[in-house]
Amino acid sequence: MKRRKKASSSASSGNPSRKEQVQEQADWDQLVEWTGRVDPASVDALSAARTLDPFFPLLHAIAGRSKRDFFARVAALETLATSSRVWFSPEDLKEELYWLEEEPRKHVLQALRASDWLEFDPERGTAVTSQGEWACTVLRFLRRETQEGELRPAVEGLRVSLELDEEHSDHLLSVRKHLVDLYDRIERARASHSAVILRREKSRLSEAIDLSAAIRELVDRATLDDSTARGVARAIHDLLSRLHYKAGELHGDITELGRQHLELTAGVTVEQIVATLMRFEKAELADIGRRALLPGVRPPALLNVEIVASAAEHHLTRQRVAREDVVWEEPAKVDAVPAEQLSPAEIGTYLMDLETAYERMHPTPLEQIVCSGDRKETFLRMSLLPLVGEKNTGTGEVAKLGAIDLDVRVSGDGYPTSLDSRPIRQLTPGEVRPKQSGRRQT
């Protein structure tokens, strides 16, 4: 019974509980699992996406995802939309979204394609659609609204959740969090004794006071089934009352600072000082200004006897290293290597497989051509595959590869698929087929 009373007191005071603060920070810290242990705060796109945190309760019913997915998708979409490229190949996507691991990056791009924010073309790659550009424009607008006033989006999110008859406990917590932050900012502004900071916080407080009637109405309409929700509602009413009291104190602080800056001795006003200065000639005022800019203390000399003597002593006692004579000699001759040793045996086997695929005169699966032997030989075949069918590309083995008139075509959306009992785990699906130009030139 005592423990429940203590929790209710904490909620009514307007301060978030330790468990809620830990959960909010954990949602942001979980991004490390997707970025390969890279600090999310060091990525500009993720830091910009985090500023949309107040809109997550509003968009949660539409997104249906966690904050980790929300931050990653917003950052990925804005990164691609603001890039200088129009079409992105798989390598370009890996370069632009370097802060995401391969598997999370694949899921994020699939989600953006499913929302019609990205489109894929087998020949050109991936691009941002017009709907994706529109989504980025809306996100930038929401971010600007967040910077101008963070309380209004939270209130609108609570209003929408009540109209749709959905769960609104998160919206109540969000409204309370923004009111607590506003109360803390006002306390810090009063402690700063700065007129600029006080006037800035006064404008934010005026917005909260204008919304106070709407906030109280929405809180009264909310369903308060458990003690925690009732405690949050009482905390919101208490914070609004205290903010109305702080508005009077803030106005008094601004007025007191204004009196301190405008109060002049001997009864002289600002108008009298300006009128007196206007009676002087421009040359006289310029001469007074030049004399005021002269330094009051003579600067020290850049050179003196001690500095020159020390520099001379250092120059005389420096260590002198004798220069070595350069001996010019002819380089040793390199032994010639036979051509058989320069060409691995795997290339000969690769040429035979390509010849067999050409003689069949029908498409051959790409994995049957590339995946052969161990992983080393497979990577060798994949690196030589772009040279197949490219005539006049060199001599020796390169010319033989270019003489085989084959064409490589990729199928599907370009993403690799899993392989069973192969040297490599995944490979992009495709096929190797003879070109339409005719037989191989010999």
Buried (B, 14 or more C-beta within 10 A) or exposed (E): EEEEEEBBEBBBEBBBBEEBEEEBEEBBEBBEEBBEEBEBEEBEBBEBBBBBBBBBBBBBEEBEBEBBBBBBBBBBBBBBBEEEBEBBEBEBBEEBBEBBBEEBBBBBBEBBBEBEBBBBEEEEBBBBBEEBEEBBEEBEEBBEBBEEBBBBBBBBBBBBBBEEEEEBBBBBBBBBBBBBEBBEBBEEBBEEEEBEBBEEBBEBBEBBBEBBEBBBEBBEEBEBEEEBBBBBBBBBBBBBEBBEEBBEEBEEBBEEBEEEEEEEEEEEEEEEEEEEEEEEEEEEEEEEEEEEEEEEEEEEEEEEEEEEEEEEEEEEEEEEEEEEEEEEEEEEEEEEEEEEEEEEEBBEBBBEBBBEBBEEEEBBBBBEBBBBEEEEBBEBBBEBBEBBBBEEBEEEBBBBBBBBBBBBEEEEEBEBEEBEEBBBEEBBBBBBBBEEEEEBEE
